Amino acid sequence: MAAPRSGHRTVVTPDRYAEVLRHLRHVVADLDAGDRLPAERELAGTLGIGRAALRRVLGDLAADGLVETRHQSGTYVMAASSCVRALGGRGRREGPVREHPPAHL
């Protein structure tokens, strides 16, 4: 990851952007339809990216039908069938069911 600029901004390289996008695709695939993602500020901090970059990632996930952002409410996982289609037909990954996103987002 690139060094932060003044004003506490983090430069997100195309490789880092793709890495975060890929990571969130898999996180969302492990969640249930209707689950709410953490708040933007929290999620951006956890991922080590700025909120503007996170919004671009969430916009890409929304365009793929994986999530829906509701004004002043949050970002929610869409129906499981949308997730399966967006991930190329792969269903949920094996493993325990989680009620909340993992702490390492």
PyMOL CGO cylinders between C-alpha atoms (Angstrom):
from pymol import cmd
from pymol.cgo import CYLINDER

trace = [
    CYLINDER, 0.00, 0.00, 0.00, 1.24, 3.48, -0.82, 0.3, 1, 1, 1, 1, 1, 1,
    CYLINDER, 1.24, 3.48, -0.82, 2.20, 6.00, 1.83, 0.3, 1, 1, 1, 1, 1, 1,
    CYLINDER, 2.20, 6.00, 1.83, -0.52, 8.34, 3.08, 0.3, 1, 1, 1, 1, 1, 1,
    CYLINDER, -0.52, 8.34, 3.08, -0.58, 11.89, 1.70, 0.3, 1, 1, 1, 1, 1, 1,
    CYLINDER, -0.58, 11.89, 1.70, -1.18, 14.98, 3.75, 0.3, 1, 1, 1, 1, 1, 1,
    CYLINDER, -1.18, 14.98, 3.75, -4.73, 15.27, 5.01, 0.3, 1, 1, 1, 1, 1, 1,
    CYLINDER, -4.73, 15.27, 5.01, -4.74, 11.58, 6.03, 0.3, 1, 1, 1, 1, 1, 1,
    CYLINDER, -4.74, 11.58, 6.03, -5.62, 10.39, 2.53, 0.3, 1, 1, 1, 1, 1, 1,
    CYLINDER, -5.62, 10.39, 2.53, -4.42, 7.03, 1.36, 0.3, 1, 1, 1, 1, 1, 1,
    CYLINDER, -4.42, 7.03, 1.36, -3.38, 6.55, -2.25, 0.3, 1, 1, 1, 1, 1, 1,
    CYLINDER, -3.38, 6.55, -2.25, -5.07, 3.43, -3.60, 0.3, 1, 1, 1, 1, 1, 1,
    CYLINDER, -5.07, 3.43, -3.60, -3.19, 1.83, -6.46, 0.3, 1, 1, 1, 1, 1, 1,
    CYLINDER, -3.19, 1.83, -6.46, -5.09, -0.13, -9.11, 0.3, 1, 1, 1, 1, 1, 1,
    CYLINDER, -5.09, -0.13, -9.11, -3.66, -3.36, -7.65, 0.3, 1, 1, 1, 1, 1, 1,
    CYLINDER, -3.66, -3.36, -7.65, -4.81, -2.47, -4.13, 0.3, 1, 1, 1, 1, 1, 1,
    CYLINDER, -4.81, -2.47, -4.13, -8.24, -1.46, -5.45, 0.3, 1, 1, 1, 1, 1, 1,
    CYLINDER, -8.24, -1.46, -5.45, -8.59, -4.82, -7.23, 0.3, 1, 1, 1, 1, 1, 1,
    CYLINDER, -8.59, -4.82, -7.23, -7.44, -6.63, -4.07, 0.3, 1, 1, 1, 1, 1, 1,
    CYLINDER, -7.44, -6.63, -4.07, -10.05, -4.86, -1.90, 0.3, 1, 1, 1, 1, 1, 1,
    CYLINDER, -10.05, -4.86, -1.90, -12.77, -5.46, -4.50, 0.3, 1, 1, 1, 1, 1, 1,
    CYLINDER, -12.77, -5.46, -4.50, -11.92, -9.17, -4.70, 0.3, 1, 1, 1, 1, 1, 1,
    CYLINDER, -11.92, -9.17, -4.70, -11.81, -9.45, -0.90, 0.3, 1, 1, 1, 1, 1, 1,
    CYLINDER, -11.81, -9.45, -0.90, -15.19, -7.78, -0.42, 0.3, 1, 1, 1, 1, 1, 1,
    CYLINDER, -15.19, -7.78, -0.42, -16.76, -9.96, -3.14, 0.3, 1, 1, 1, 1, 1, 1,
    CYLINDER, -16.76, -9.96, -3.14, -15.83, -13.03, -1.10, 0.3, 1, 1, 1, 1, 1, 1,
    CYLINDER, -15.83, -13.03, -1.10, -16.89, -11.48, 2.20, 0.3, 1, 1, 1, 1, 1, 1,
    CYLINDER, -16.89, -11.48, 2.20, -20.29, -10.58, 0.74, 0.3, 1, 1, 1, 1, 1, 1,
    CYLINDER, -20.29, -10.58, 0.74, -20.68, -14.09, -0.69, 0.3, 1, 1, 1, 1, 1, 1,
    CYLINDER, -20.68, -14.09, -0.69, -20.30, -15.48, 2.85, 0.3, 1, 1, 1, 1, 1, 1,
    CYLINDER, -20.30, -15.48, 2.85, -23.07, -13.28, 4.23, 0.3, 1, 1, 1, 1, 1, 1,
    CYLINDER, -23.07, -13.28, 4.23, -26.82, -13.71, 4.09, 0.3, 1, 1, 1, 1, 1, 1,
    CYLINDER, -26.82, -13.71, 4.09, -29.17, -11.60, 1.99, 0.3, 1, 1, 1, 1, 1, 1,
    CYLINDER, -29.17, -11.60, 1.99, -30.18, -8.55, 4.00, 0.3, 1, 1, 1, 1, 1, 1,
    CYLINDER, -30.18, -8.55, 4.00, -27.05, -8.50, 6.17, 0.3, 1, 1, 1, 1, 1, 1,
    CYLINDER, -27.05, -8.50, 6.17, -25.70, -5.00, 6.67, 0.3, 1, 1, 1, 1, 1, 1,
    CYLINDER, -25.70, -5.00, 6.67, -22.04, -4.22, 6.07, 0.3, 1, 1, 1, 1, 1, 1,
    CYLINDER, -22.04, -4.22, 6.07, -20.16, -2.13, 8.64, 0.3, 1, 1, 1, 1, 1, 1,
    CYLINDER, -20.16, -2.13, 8.64, -20.40, 1.65, 8.35, 0.3, 1, 1, 1, 1, 1, 1,
    CYLINDER, -20.40, 1.65, 8.35, -18.28, 3.21, 5.58, 0.3, 1, 1, 1, 1, 1, 1,
    CYLINDER, -18.28, 3.21, 5.58, -15.91, 4.93, 8.00, 0.3, 1, 1, 1, 1, 1, 1,
    CYLINDER, -15.91, 4.93, 8.00, -15.31, 1.70, 9.94, 0.3, 1, 1, 1, 1, 1, 1,
    CYLINDER, -15.31, 1.70, 9.94, -14.96, -0.47, 6.83, 0.3, 1, 1, 1, 1, 1, 1,
    CYLINDER, -14.96, -0.47, 6.83, -12.60, 1.97, 5.10, 0.3, 1, 1, 1, 1, 1, 1,
    CYLINDER, -12.60, 1.97, 5.10, -10.42, 2.15, 8.21, 0.3, 1, 1, 1, 1, 1, 1,
    CYLINDER, -10.42, 2.15, 8.21, -10.35, -1.62, 8.57, 0.3, 1, 1, 1, 1, 1, 1,
    CYLINDER, -10.35, -1.62, 8.57, -9.39, -2.07, 4.92, 0.3, 1, 1, 1, 1, 1, 1,
    CYLINDER, -9.39, -2.07, 4.92, -6.81, 0.72, 5.04, 0.3, 1, 1, 1, 1, 1, 1,
    CYLINDER, -6.81, 0.72, 5.04, -8.35, 2.73, 2.21, 0.3, 1, 1, 1, 1, 1, 1,
    CYLINDER, -8.35, 2.73, 2.21, -10.13, 6.08, 2.02, 0.3, 1, 1, 1, 1, 1, 1,
    CYLINDER, -10.13, 6.08, 2.02, -13.88, 6.43, 2.01, 0.3, 1, 1, 1, 1, 1, 1,
    CYLINDER, -13.88, 6.43, 2.01, -13.89, 7.69, -1.59, 0.3, 1, 1, 1, 1, 1, 1,
    CYLINDER, -13.89, 7.69, -1.59, -12.11, 4.52, -2.75, 0.3, 1, 1, 1, 1, 1, 1,
    CYLINDER, -12.11, 4.52, -2.75, -14.46, 2.39, -0.64, 0.3, 1, 1, 1, 1, 1, 1,
    CYLINDER, -14.46, 2.39, -0.64, -17.47, 4.09, -2.24, 0.3, 1, 1, 1, 1, 1, 1,
    CYLINDER, -17.47, 4.09, -2.24, -16.07, 3.21, -5.68, 0.3, 1, 1, 1, 1, 1, 1,
    CYLINDER, -16.07, 3.21, -5.68, -15.65, -0.43, -4.58, 0.3, 1, 1, 1, 1, 1, 1,
    CYLINDER, -15.65, -0.43, -4.58, -19.18, -0.52, -3.17, 0.3, 1, 1, 1, 1, 1, 1,
    CYLINDER, -19.18, -0.52, -3.17, -20.46, 1.04, -6.41, 0.3, 1, 1, 1, 1, 1, 1,
    CYLINDER, -20.46, 1.04, -6.41, -18.82, -1.78, -8.37, 0.3, 1, 1, 1, 1, 1, 1,
    CYLINDER, -18.82, -1.78, -8.37, -20.36, -4.37, -6.05, 0.3, 1, 1, 1, 1, 1, 1,
    CYLINDER, -20.36, -4.37, -6.05, -23.77, -2.69, -6.44, 0.3, 1, 1, 1, 1, 1, 1,
    CYLINDER, -23.77, -2.69, -6.44, -23.41, -2.67, -10.24, 0.3, 1, 1, 1, 1, 1, 1,
    CYLINDER, -23.41, -2.67, -10.24, -22.77, -6.43, -10.05, 0.3, 1, 1, 1, 1, 1, 1,
    CYLINDER, -22.77, -6.43, -10.05, -25.91, -6.92, -7.94, 0.3, 1, 1, 1, 1, 1, 1,
    CYLINDER, -25.91, -6.92, -7.94, -24.03, -7.99, -4.81, 0.3, 1, 1, 1, 1, 1, 1,
    CYLINDER, -24.03, -7.99, -4.81, -24.96, -5.11, -2.51, 0.3, 1, 1, 1, 1, 1, 1,
    CYLINDER, -24.96, -5.11, -2.51, -27.43, -2.25, -2.27, 0.3, 1, 1, 1, 1, 1, 1,
    CYLINDER, -27.43, -2.25, -2.27, -26.60, 1.06, -0.64, 0.3, 1, 1, 1, 1, 1, 1,
    CYLINDER, -26.60, 1.06, -0.64, -29.54, 2.73, 1.07, 0.3, 1, 1, 1, 1, 1, 1,
    CYLINDER, -29.54, 2.73, 1.07, -29.23, 6.45, 1.76, 0.3, 1, 1, 1, 1, 1, 1,
    CYLINDER, -29.23, 6.45, 1.76, -28.58, 7.13, 5.46, 0.3, 1, 1, 1, 1, 1, 1,
    CYLINDER, -28.58, 7.13, 5.46, -29.13, 3.47, 6.27, 0.3, 1, 1, 1, 1, 1, 1,
    CYLINDER, -29.13, 3.47, 6.27, -26.11, 1.52, 5.08, 0.3, 1, 1, 1, 1, 1, 1,
    CYLINDER, -26.11, 1.52, 5.08, -25.00, -1.06, 2.56, 0.3, 1, 1, 1, 1, 1, 1,
    CYLINDER, -25.00, -1.06, 2.56, -26.82, -4.38, 2.48, 0.3, 1, 1, 1, 1, 1, 1,
    CYLINDER, -26.82, -4.38, 2.48, -26.15, -7.75, 0.88, 0.3, 1, 1, 1, 1, 1, 1,
    CYLINDER, -26.15, -7.75, 0.88, -28.51, -8.57, -1.97, 0.3, 1, 1, 1, 1, 1, 1,
    CYLINDER, -28.51, -8.57, -1.97, -30.18, -11.96, -2.55, 0.3, 1, 1, 1, 1, 1, 1,
    CYLINDER, -30.18, -11.96, -2.55, -27.87, -14.97, -2.55, 0.3, 1, 1, 1, 1, 1, 1,
    CYLINDER, -27.87, -14.97, -2.55, -28.72, -15.79, -6.18, 0.3, 1, 1, 1, 1, 1, 1,
    CYLINDER, -28.72, -15.79, -6.18, -27.28, -12.40, -7.21, 0.3, 1, 1, 1, 1, 1, 1,
    CYLINDER, -27.28, -12.40, -7.21, -24.08, -13.24, -5.37, 0.3, 1, 1, 1, 1, 1, 1,
    CYLINDER, -24.08, -13.24, -5.37, -23.78, -16.62, -7.05, 0.3, 1, 1, 1, 1, 1, 1,
    CYLINDER, -23.78, -16.62, -7.05, -24.27, -15.09, -10.52, 0.3, 1, 1, 1, 1, 1, 1,
    CYLINDER, -24.27, -15.09, -10.52, -21.76, -12.31, -9.84, 0.3, 1, 1, 1, 1, 1, 1,
    CYLINDER, -21.76, -12.31, -9.84, -19.16, -14.81, -8.63, 0.3, 1, 1, 1, 1, 1, 1,
    CYLINDER, -19.16, -14.81, -8.63, -19.48, -16.89, -11.78, 0.3, 1, 1, 1, 1, 1, 1,
    CYLINDER, -19.48, -16.89, -11.78, -21.81, -19.59, -10.48, 0.3, 1, 1, 1, 1, 1, 1,
    CYLINDER, -21.81, -19.59, -10.48, -19.84, -20.47, -7.34, 0.3, 1, 1, 1, 1, 1, 1,
    CYLINDER, -19.84, -20.47, -7.34, -22.00, -20.73, -4.26, 0.3, 1, 1, 1, 1, 1, 1,
    CYLINDER, -22.00, -20.73, -4.26, -21.08, -19.92, -0.72, 0.3, 1, 1, 1, 1, 1, 1,
    CYLINDER, -21.08, -19.92, -0.72, -17.68, -20.97, 0.44, 0.3, 1, 1, 1, 1, 1, 1,
    CYLINDER, -17.68, -20.97, 0.44, -17.49, -23.82, 2.89, 0.3, 1, 1, 1, 1, 1, 1,
    CYLINDER, -17.49, -23.82, 2.89, -17.16, -22.93, 6.54, 0.3, 1, 1, 1, 1, 1, 1,
    CYLINDER, -17.16, -22.93, 6.54, -19.14, -21.79, 9.54, 0.3, 1, 1, 1, 1, 1, 1,
    CYLINDER, -19.14, -21.79, 9.54, -22.04, -19.42, 9.12, 0.3, 1, 1, 1, 1, 1, 1,
    CYLINDER, -22.04, -19.42, 9.12, -21.24, -15.95, 10.49, 0.3, 1, 1, 1, 1, 1, 1,
    CYLINDER, -21.24, -15.95, 10.49, -23.77, -13.58, 11.94, 0.3, 1, 1, 1, 1, 1, 1,
    CYLINDER, -23.77, -13.58, 11.94, -21.47, -10.59, 11.37, 0.3, 1, 1, 1, 1, 1, 1,
    CYLINDER, -21.47, -10.59, 11.37, -18.64, -9.85, 8.94, 0.3, 1, 1, 1, 1, 1, 1,
    CYLINDER, -18.64, -9.85, 8.94, -15.26, -11.05, 10.18, 0.3, 1, 1, 1, 1, 1, 1,
    CYLINDER, -15.26, -11.05, 10.18, -13.17, -8.54, 12.10, 0.3, 1, 1, 1, 1, 1, 1,
    CYLINDER, -13.17, -8.54, 12.10, -10.36, -8.69, 9.53, 0.3, 1, 1, 1, 1, 1, 1,
    CYLINDER, -10.36, -8.69, 9.53, -12.37, -7.00, 6.74, 0.3, 1, 1, 1, 1, 1, 1,
]
cmd.load_cgo(trace, "trace")
